[in-house]
């Protein structure tokens, strides 16, 4: 192999290593796996945990670290709600963001609060229509009646059965 080809190969490998190093964060907290089955929060509301989601927020002029983290948390909640979830739990934030020099990246477990049936049972999420049909602000998602809040909840809050935003424990 010629020396020019070796230099090019070395340059490509070096660039790939730098890109990989810029995207990883050794201080990143590992979230636990989402729990299976119906869960209840401290207020007795029923929810299901699904998967990890993440969002970042770039630091802006005049924003201190706390305000930047609040922006990342709000963006995380909004992103989860755009994907059809009620919000997130177990949020972990770290310094750094993938699209900007400074900022915060937050990750959390997406949750969906659900409306229990009249008999008090809550079926596992499944594809298909809701039987009986959903009432009030709820819509049918994956075979369950899910509360919808308009506007979407922010700041670590989740949409619950009556269509209002409540703080997640």
Residue pairs with C-beta under 8 A, 6 or more apart in sequence:
1 9
23 98
25 94
25 96
25 105
27 94
27 95
28 92
28 94
28 107
29 92
29 94
29 107
31 52
31 90
31 92
31 107
31 108
31 109
32 90
32 109
34 49
34 50
34 51
34 52
34 109
34 110
35 49
37 48
37 124
38 46
38 47
38 48
38 114
38 122
38 124
39 46
39 47
39 48
39 49
39 111
40 46
40 47
41 47
41 168
41 169
42 169
43 166
43 169
45 113
45 160
45 161
45 166
46 113
46 114
46 116
46 122
47 86
47 111
47 112
47 113
47 114
47 158
48 111
48 112
48 114
48 124
48 125
49 89
49 109
49 110
49 111
50 85
50 109
50 110
50 111
50 112
51 109
51 110
52 107
52 108
52 109
52 110
53 76
53 79
53 80
53 83
53 85
53 88
53 107
53 108
53 109
53 110
54 76
54 105
54 106
54 107
54 108
55 72
55 75
55 76
55 78
55 79
55 105
55 106
56 72
56 75
56 97
56 98
56 99
56 100
56 103
56 104
56 105
56 106
57 68
57 69
57 71
57 72
57 74
57 75
57 97
57 103
57 104
57 106
58 68
58 97
58 99
58 100
58 102
58 103
59 68
59 100
59 102
59 103
59 104
60 68
60 71
63 71
65 95
65 104
68 103
68 104
69 93
69 104
69 106
70 155
71 104
72 93
72 97
72 103
72 104
72 105
72 106
73 91
73 93
73 106
73 155
73 156
74 154
74 155
75 106
76 88
76 91
76 106
76 107
76 108
77 87
77 88
77 152
77 153
77 154
77 155
77 156
77 157
77 158
78 152
78 154
80 86
80 87
80 88
80 108
80 110
80 111
81 87
81 149
81 152
81 153
81 159
82 152
83 110
84 112
84 141
84 146
85 110
85 111
85 112
86 111
86 112
86 113
86 146
86 147
86 153
86 158
86 159
86 160
87 110
87 111
87 113
87 153
87 156
87 157
87 158
87 159
87 168
88 108
88 109
88 110
88 111
88 156
88 168
89 108
89 109
89 111
89 168
89 169
90 108
90 109
91 106
91 107
91 108
91 156
92 106
92 107
92 108
93 104
93 105
93 106
93 107
94 104
94 105
94 106
95 102
95 103
95 104
96 102
96 103
96 104
96 105
97 103
97 104
97 105
98 105
111 158
111 168
112 125
112 141
112 144
112 146
113 146
113 147
113 158
113 159
113 160
113 161
114 122
114 144
114 145
114 146
115 134
115 138
115 144
115 145
115 146
115 147
115 161
116 122
117 123
123 143
123 144
125 142
125 143
125 144
126 142
126 143
126 144
127 142
127 143
128 142
128 143
129 140
129 143
130 140
130 143
130 144
130 145
133 140
134 140
134 145
134 146
135 145
136 147
136 162
136 163
137 147
137 148
137 149
137 150
137 162
137 163
138 145
138 146
138 147
138 148
138 161
138 163
139 145
139 146
139 148
140 146
147 159
147 160
147 161
147 162
147 163
148 159
148 163
149 159
149 163
149 164
149 165
150 163
152 159
153 159
153 165
154 165
156 167
156 168
157 165
157 166
157 167
157 168
158 165
158 166
158 168
159 165
160 166
